[in-house]
Amino acid sequence: MTTITASAVKNLREITGVAMMDCKKALVETNGDVEAAQDYLRKNGQAKALKKASRETHEGAVCFSTSSDGKSAGLVKVACETDFVARNEKFQTFIKQLANQVCEQGANDLLAQQLVVGEGNVEGLLTGTISELGENMQILNSRKMEISHGAFGGYIHSNGKIGVAVPLETDQPCDDERLETLARDIAMHIAAFPSEAVKADQVSTEVLEKEKEIFTAQARESGKPENIIEKMIDGRLNKFLKEICVESQPFVKDPQVSVRQLVEKTAKELGVKINFSTFEKYQF
């Protein structure tokens, strides 16, 4: 049996970019023949896929999935090189499987997770898809959401470039279709509006300080007294928060009511308490 040296493994890794353990396995399988080991890795899709890893990925798609019991949801954002591949049926099947995976197993250590459906792990599925479609791909974002009672709303824009997941949790079981419609409508609303948070107290200090700095500079140019400037800044910050927080925005389907008013109205109609406190939005 041929002895596989560390230098040989390192050399193969530098040539192919494949992980050390996979390089060693390839050399073992080919009795230390470097050229044969490269062929072995290409046949397994690894070298081919990783050679594409330096290519830029400006296109892609977002996918949403819910569990059969309605208590969890997954949202993923996957990038590729061209819009042609982003619309490809095999790519769409891949991101759907990935969304289902996140929905079931969560987003932690996603690449290392064993597949819920099929053999191998997520990294292997990704590598195989890259090899099959011939483009670099990257899983950019993923999130799992969970609720005890309520409904999820998912919205994917027709071009697949914008996706939103909204959980509406209720204080008791509620399977009324109006709750699902509300969740879906809010998700569609968020896709259409610039949204940083649900409520004002969720907006980060960094975002507020940045805006305050800009508003302060603009206000001082007016030459007004300091006490007036402070009021101007406060007024602009409040307006800014109203514009970027979902609950205070005019509902996209009926601008006469805010999203918060719509949630309160639906809760009253259904006889439940509805908690809308988070969402996830991915877009290209």
SULLINGI-V406553 format. One record per residue. RES is the residue in one letter. PHI is phi in whole degrees, -180 to 180 (NA if undefined). PSI is psi in whole degrees, -180 to 180 (none if undefined). OMEGA is omega in whole degrees, -180 to 180 (* if undefined). Layout:
res={RES | RES}
phi={PHI | PHI}
psi={PSI | PSI}
omega={OMEGA | OMEGA}
This chain:
res={M | T | T | I | T | A | S | A | V | K | N | L | R | E | I | T | G | V | A | M | M | D | C | K | K | A | L | V | E | T | N | G | D | V | E | A | A | Q | D | Y | L | R | K | N | G | Q | A | K | A | L | K | K | A | S | R | E | T | H | E | G | A | V | C | F | S | T | S | S | D | G | K | S | A | G | L | V | K | V | A | C | E | T | D | F | V | A | R | N | E | K | F | Q | T | F | I | K | Q | L | A | N | Q | V | C | E | Q | G | A | N | D | L | L | A | Q | Q | L | V | V | G | E | G | N | V | E | G | L | L | T | G | T | I | S | E | L | G | E | N | M | Q | I | L | N | S | R | K | M | E | I | S | H | G | A | F | G | G | Y | I | H | S | N | G | K | I | G | V | A | V | P | L | E | T | D | Q | P | C | D | D | E | R | L | E | T | L | A | R | D | I | A | M | H | I | A | A | F | P | S | E | A | V | K | A | D | Q | V | S | T | E | V | L | E | K | E | K | E | I | F | T | A | Q | A | R | E | S | G | K | P | E | N | I | I | E | K | M | I | D | G | R | L | N | K | F | L | K | E | I | C | V | E | S | Q | P | F | V | K | D | P | Q | V | S | V | R | Q | L | V | E | K | T | A | K | E | L | G | V | K | I | N | F | S | T | F | E | K | Y | Q | F}
phi={NA | -71 | -81 | -96 | -85 | -63 | -67 | -67 | -64 | -63 | -62 | -67 | -64 | -65 | -74 | -104 | 80 | -83 | -56 | -56 | -63 | -70 | -64 | -63 | -62 | -64 | -68 | -63 | -66 | -112 | 55 | 84 | -79 | -63 | -66 | -66 | -66 | -64 | -62 | -59 | -67 | -65 | -62 | -87 | 83 | -73 | -65 | -60 | -69 | -73 | -65 | -89 | -65 | -86 | -71 | -77 | -120 | -106 | -107 | 151 | -155 | -117 | -138 | -123 | -147 | -124 | -76 | -64 | -89 | 74 | -100 | -144 | -145 | -131 | -131 | -132 | -129 | -124 | -99 | -141 | -87 | -130 | -67 | -59 | -72 | -58 | -95 | -66 | -61 | -68 | -67 | -63 | -65 | -63 | -71 | -67 | -64 | -67 | -63 | -64 | -62 | -64 | -60 | -87 | -112 | 88 | -102 | -70 | 48 | -58 | -62 | -84 | -66 | -72 | -64 | -68 | -121 | 100 | -101 | 88 | -117 | -65 | -61 | -65 | -64 | -63 | -60 | -65 | -69 | -60 | -63 | -71 | -94 | 76 | -133 | -68 | -139 | -140 | -84 | -84 | -147 | -160 | -152 | -107 | -121 | -137 | -138 | -87 | -138 | 131 | -153 | -105 | -118 | -123 | -138 | -116 | -61 | -55 | -87 | 74 | -90 | -129 | -140 | -135 | -123 | -130 | -95 | -116 | -97 | -112 | -80 | -156 | -55 | -151 | -110 | -70 | -61 | -65 | -70 | -64 | -63 | -61 | -61 | -67 | -65 | -67 | -61 | -64 | -60 | -65 | -64 | -90 | -111 | -70 | -131 | -100 | -162 | -81 | -120 | -60 | -74 | -94 | -72 | -66 | -61 | -60 | -64 | -65 | -65 | -64 | -67 | -63 | -62 | -68 | -63 | -63 | -62 | -67 | -67 | -67 | -67 | -73 | 76 | -78 | -60 | -60 | -67 | -72 | -60 | -62 | -66 | -63 | -65 | -60 | -63 | -71 | -66 | -63 | -65 | -60 | -63 | -64 | -77 | -102 | -97 | -58 | -63 | -96 | -76 | -67 | -61 | -59 | -86 | -152 | -61 | -75 | -124 | -86 | -63 | -61 | -63 | -66 | -63 | -63 | -64 | -66 | -59 | -65 | -65 | -88 | 72 | -134 | -93 | -114 | -104 | -113 | -131 | -156 | -162 | -133 | -132 | -119 | -156 | -104}
psi={132 | 135 | 128 | 114 | 158 | -36 | -35 | -41 | -44 | -40 | -44 | -37 | -42 | -33 | -43 | -26 | 6 | 153 | 150 | -46 | -38 | -36 | -44 | -42 | -42 | -40 | -38 | -44 | -26 | 18 | 38 | 3 | 111 | -44 | -42 | -35 | -36 | -43 | -41 | -45 | -39 | -41 | -31 | 1 | -6 | -52 | -42 | -43 | -46 | -23 | -22 | -3 | -20 | -10 | 145 | 143 | 101 | -13 | -177 | -166 | 162 | 144 | 144 | 143 | 148 | 153 | 164 | -29 | -2 | 12 | -6 | 157 | 154 | 141 | 132 | 153 | 118 | 129 | 149 | -174 | -37 | 154 | -28 | -46 | -37 | -30 | -3 | 141 | -38 | -37 | -42 | -38 | -40 | -48 | -28 | -42 | -37 | -42 | -41 | -39 | -48 | -40 | -38 | -43 | -7 | 178 | -6 | 133 | 48 | -46 | -32 | -9 | 140 | 139 | 136 | -39 | 121 | 178 | 159 | -167 | 179 | -38 | -40 | -39 | -43 | -48 | -43 | -38 | -40 | -46 | -42 | -41 | -13 | 22 | 152 | 142 | 148 | 136 | 106 | -43 | 151 | 146 | 140 | 138 | 148 | 146 | 157 | -46 | 150 | -146 | 154 | 143 | 127 | 138 | 125 | 120 | 154 | -28 | -1 | 5 | -15 | 132 | 141 | 140 | 130 | 119 | 131 | 109 | 136 | 161 | -5 | 161 | 138 | 111 | 23 | 134 | -25 | -30 | -44 | -40 | -42 | -46 | -43 | -41 | -38 | -39 | -43 | -40 | -46 | -34 | -30 | -23 | 148 | 117 | 124 | -30 | 171 | -48 | 158 | -37 | -2 | -11 | 132 | 152 | -37 | -44 | -44 | -43 | -38 | -45 | -40 | -38 | -43 | -46 | -38 | -46 | -41 | -42 | -39 | -27 | -19 | -21 | 12 | 162 | 157 | -40 | -33 | -39 | -42 | -41 | -38 | -42 | -47 | -43 | -42 | -35 | -42 | -40 | -42 | -46 | -39 | -33 | -32 | -9 | 126 | -45 | -26 | -5 | 148 | 130 | 134 | -33 | -18 | 86 | -9 | -16 | 151 | 166 | -39 | -44 | -37 | -43 | -45 | -40 | -45 | -41 | -42 | -41 | -37 | -14 | 32 | 165 | 132 | 124 | 112 | 102 | -4 | 165 | 169 | 132 | 124 | 142 | 156 | none}
omega={-179 | 177 | -180 | -177 | 178 | -180 | 179 | 179 | 180 | 180 | -180 | 178 | -180 | -180 | -171 | -176 | -178 | -178 | -176 | -178 | 178 | 177 | 179 | 179 | -180 | 179 | 177 | -178 | -176 | 178 | 174 | -180 | -174 | -179 | 179 | 179 | 177 | 177 | 180 | -180 | 179 | 179 | 179 | 176 | -173 | -178 | 180 | -178 | -175 | 175 | -179 | -172 | -180 | -180 | -178 | -179 | -178 | -179 | 178 | -178 | 179 | 180 | -178 | 180 | 175 | 179 | -178 | -180 | 177 | -176 | 177 | 180 | 178 | 177 | -179 | 176 | -176 | -178 | 173 | -174 | -174 | 177 | 179 | 179 | 180 | -180 | -179 | -177 | -180 | 177 | 178 | 177 | 180 | -177 | 176 | 177 | 180 | 178 | 177 | 179 | 179 | 179 | -178 | -170 | -179 | -175 | -179 | 180 | -173 | -176 | -177 | -177 | 171 | -177 | 175 | 177 | -179 | -179 | 178 | -179 | -177 | 179 | 178 | 178 | 179 | -180 | 180 | 179 | 176 | -179 | -176 | -176 | 173 | 177 | 174 | 178 | 178 | 173 | -173 | -177 | 174 | 179 | 173 | 176 | -179 | 175 | 175 | 177 | 177 | -177 | 174 | 172 | 177 | 178 | 174 | 180 | -172 | 179 | 178 | -175 | 179 | 178 | -178 | 174 | -178 | 173 | 173 | -177 | 180 | -177 | 178 | -180 | 180 | -180 | 180 | -179 | -180 | 177 | 178 | 178 | 178 | -179 | 180 | 179 | 178 | 178 | 178 | 178 | -178 | 178 | -176 | -175 | 171 | -173 | 180 | -176 | 176 | -176 | -177 | -177 | 177 | -179 | -175 | 178 | -179 | 180 | -179 | -179 | 179 | 179 | 180 | 179 | 180 | -180 | -180 | 180 | 180 | -178 | -178 | 178 | -179 | 180 | -179 | 179 | -175 | -178 | 177 | 179 | 180 | 178 | 179 | -179 | 180 | -180 | -179 | 178 | 179 | 178 | 179 | -180 | 179 | -178 | -174 | 180 | -171 | -173 | -179 | -180 | 174 | -176 | -173 | -179 | -179 | -176 | -180 | 178 | 177 | 178 | 178 | 179 | 179 | 179 | -179 | -180 | -180 | 179 | 180 | 180 | -177 | -179 | 179 | 171 | -180 | 177 | 175 | -173 | -179 | 174 | 175 | -180 | 176 | 176 | 176 | *}
